[in-house]
């Protein structure tokens, strides 16, 4: 039976520590370790028996840089990164506001292209675009600010629309732990959180879901694996988890 794969990827080490209530929240990858780890992630995906066909990425610098390394390892360059608003960092104040109260505003596609991310497909339109008007938020659209409960709704909408857009292709999603965990929970569909295999997610962790083409049931084949990561990060370091999962 032919299977469809979804690969969830967390980026490597960032240049600056990402501290809640302090920031910075749009840090690039560490110029040495972060890129070395990104290359290791990219090679891991390219070596899979059914590698990704399409790469969807958060618009934050660390995610786009990782996506850039992935598409090059896959032998893709032009129009190969799809920037998706539905994958950006969890929009809660402690994560997306600087200590002086300044709100994080994600870069536009044009700004990212101008930063040399020329692999981005400028014709792609987010399937779950960021809501600009807090008084008019479509169901499941990302907006500032989200509760953890609403993030689950956003993840469901984003995941359903990405799967529909990919139309049976193998999907790579480069995002952030909160969003990736929420989407993984949606695919896993545990009866209770205590039964879920979703837990802390280390830097560089790769998670894989598969399903038979035509089926609506996804199987969690691998969770937050870091065996491809270089050095001590192979052991799974700098884990993060949604509050709901730390309580299970």
NUPARO-760094 format. One line per 2 residues: number of its first residue (from 1); for each residue x, y, z of C-alpha. Coordinates in steps of 0.05 Angstrom, whole numbers, plus 5000, padded with zeros to 4 digits. Example, Ala and Ser with C-alpha at 12.3 -4.5 7.8 and 13.67 -1.06 7.14 Angstrom:
<nodes>
1 = 5246:4910:5156; 5273:4979:5143
</nodes>
This chain:
<nodes>
1 = 5000:5000:5000; 5027:5069:4981
3 = 5036:5114:5041; 5036:5189:5051
5 = 5087:5217:5101; 5087:5280:5144
7 = 5153:5301:5173; 5153:5352:5230
9 = 5219:5387:5241; 5245:5431:5297
11 = 5305:5474:5278; 5375:5472:5310
13 = 5410:5518:5359; 5394:5592:5352
15 = 5444:5649:5353; 5411:5680:5413
17 = 5377:5644:5471; 5301:5646:5464
19 = 5276:5666:5533; 5203:5675:5549
21 = 5185:5747:5568; 5253:5769:5544
23 = 5264:5746:5472; 5290:5754:5419
25 = 5237:5714:5384; 5261:5718:5313
27 = 5333:5696:5324; 5372:5667:5265
29 = 5406:5599:5272; 5473:5598:5307
31 = 5523:5612:5251; 5564:5549:5266
33 = 5526:5499:5309; 5456:5516:5284
35 = 5476:5509:5211; 5515:5445:5225
37 = 5453:5416:5258; 5408:5441:5202
39 = 5451:5405:5151; 5446:5341:5193
41 = 5370:5348:5195; 5368:5361:5120
43 = 5411:5300:5104; 5367:5257:5149
45 = 5305:5277:5111; 5338:5268:5043
47 = 5360:5198:5063; 5290:5174:5082
49 = 5260:5120:5037; 5202:5168:5022
51 = 5232:5238:5029; 5189:5301:5029
53 = 5161:5327:4964; 5140:5395:4991
55 = 5166:5439:5048; 5120:5485:5089
57 = 5155:5533:5136; 5142:5583:5190
59 = 5164:5653:5170; 5212:5661:5229
61 = 5285:5665:5211; 5308:5600:5245
63 = 5253:5560:5210; 5265:5589:5141
65 = 5340:5578:5146; 5328:5505:5165
67 = 5278:5498:5107; 5330:5527:5060
69 = 5380:5473:5080; 5327:5419:5073
71 = 5305:5438:5002; 5378:5441:4979
73 = 5390:5371:5008; 5329:5347:4970
75 = 5356:5376:4906; 5303:5431:4902
77 = 5317:5505:4898; 5269:5549:4859
79 = 5199:5558:4888; 5210:5502:4938
81 = 5194:5534:5006; 5122:5551:5022
83 = 5116:5603:5077; 5054:5586:5118
85 = 5025:5634:5170; 4990:5576:5204
87 = 5058:5550:5227; 5086:5611:5263
89 = 5104:5611:5336; 5049:5605:5387
91 = 5019:5675:5391; 5018:5685:5466
93 = 5048:5747:5499; 5104:5713:5538
95 = 5131:5684:5473; 5119:5739:5422
97 = 5128:5805:5458; 5195:5836:5475
99 = 5209:5857:5547; 5194:5929:5529
101 = 5124:5909:5505; 5141:5911:5431
103 = 5101:5860:5393; 5134:5812:5344
105 = 5111:5823:5272; 5131:5766:5226
107 = 5169:5785:5163; 5132:5785:5097
109 = 5150:5737:5041; 5181:5795:5002
111 = 5225:5814:5062; 5248:5742:5068
113 = 5265:5737:4994; 5304:5802:5000
115 = 5344:5769:5056; 5369:5718:5004
117 = 5316:5665:5017; 5305:5661:4942
119 = 5280:5589:4947; 5213:5615:4972
121 = 5154:5606:4926; 5126:5677:4921
123 = 5063:5653:4888; 5041:5611:4948
125 = 4986:5640:4991; 4979:5616:5063
127 = 4923:5566:5070; 4912:5593:5141
129 = 4932:5667:5138; 4945:5710:5199
131 = 4883:5749:5220; 4896:5823:5219
133 = 4832:5846:5253; 4822:5819:5324
135 = 4747:5834:5316; 4742:5791:5254
137 = 4780:5726:5263; 4762:5668:5217
139 = 4755:5601:5252; 4824:5573:5268
141 = 4863:5632:5239; 4927:5651:5276
143 = 4920:5718:5313; 4950:5756:5371
145 = 4940:5731:5423; 4920:5658:5426
147 = 4903:5614:5486; 4932:5544:5488
149 = 4861:5518:5475; 4855:5562:5413
151 = 4923:5539:5388; 4894:5469:5383
153 = 4839:5496:5338; 4889:5534:5296
155 = 4933:5471:5289; 4873:5430:5266
157 = 4854:5481:5213; 4926:5490:5190
159 = 4938:5415:5186; 4875:5399:5148
161 = 4887:5454:5097; 4961:5436:5087
163 = 4942:5362:5076; 4890:5384:5026
165 = 4938:5431:4990; 4993:5378:4987
167 = 4945:5331:4952; 4977:5265:4971
169 = 5050:5289:4970; 5099:5275:5026
171 = 5099:5336:5070; 5155:5369:5111
173 = 5133:5420:5162; 5187:5464:5194
175 = 5156:5498:5253; 5161:5510:5328
177 = 5148:5462:5385; 5080:5490:5407
179 = 5051:5488:5337; 5084:5421:5319
181 = 5059:5388:5383; 4988:5414:5372
183 = 4988:5388:5300; 5017:5322:5322
185 = 4962:5315:5375; 4910:5328:5321
187 = 4938:5273:5277; 4949:5225:5334
189 = 4879:5235:5364; 4892:5205:5433
191 = 4831:5192:5476; 4866:5229:5533
193 = 4932:5267:5537; 4959:5214:5585
195 = 4953:5163:5528; 4990:5208:5479
197 = 5061:5194:5455; 5071:5268:5444
199 = 5117:5299:5496; 5178:5344:5503
201 = 5211:5362:5436; 5286:5374:5433
203 = 5324:5417:5383; 5330:5384:5316
205 = 5277:5332:5332; 5242:5298:5273
207 = 5173:5268:5279; 5141:5224:5226
209 = 5068:5207:5214; 5044:5161:5158
211 = 4978:5139:5129; 4954:5094:5073
213 = 4932:5136:5014; 4857:5143:5019
215 = 4856:5132:5095; 4840:5185:5147
217 = 4879:5150:5202; 4951:5172:5215
219 = 5003:5130:5250; 5059:5161:5292
221 = 5121:5124:5268; 5175:5166:5301
223 = 5173:5221:5353; 5224:5278:5362
225 = 5282:5234:5341; 5351:5266:5346
227 = 5396:5208:5326; 5420:5249:5266
229 = 5442:5309:5307; 5517:5320:5317
231 = 5554:5318:5384; 5516:5320:5449
233 = 5452:5343:5415; 5444:5271:5391
235 = 5419:5257:5462; 5361:5307:5455
237 = 5376:5374:5488; 5337:5439:5500
239 = 5269:5407:5503; 5204:5447:5505
241 = 5133:5427:5514; 5063:5457:5516
243 = 5037:5469:5587; 4981:5417:5577
245 = 5032:5363:5561; 5076:5379:5621
247 = 5017:5363:5666; 5000:5295:5639
</nodes>
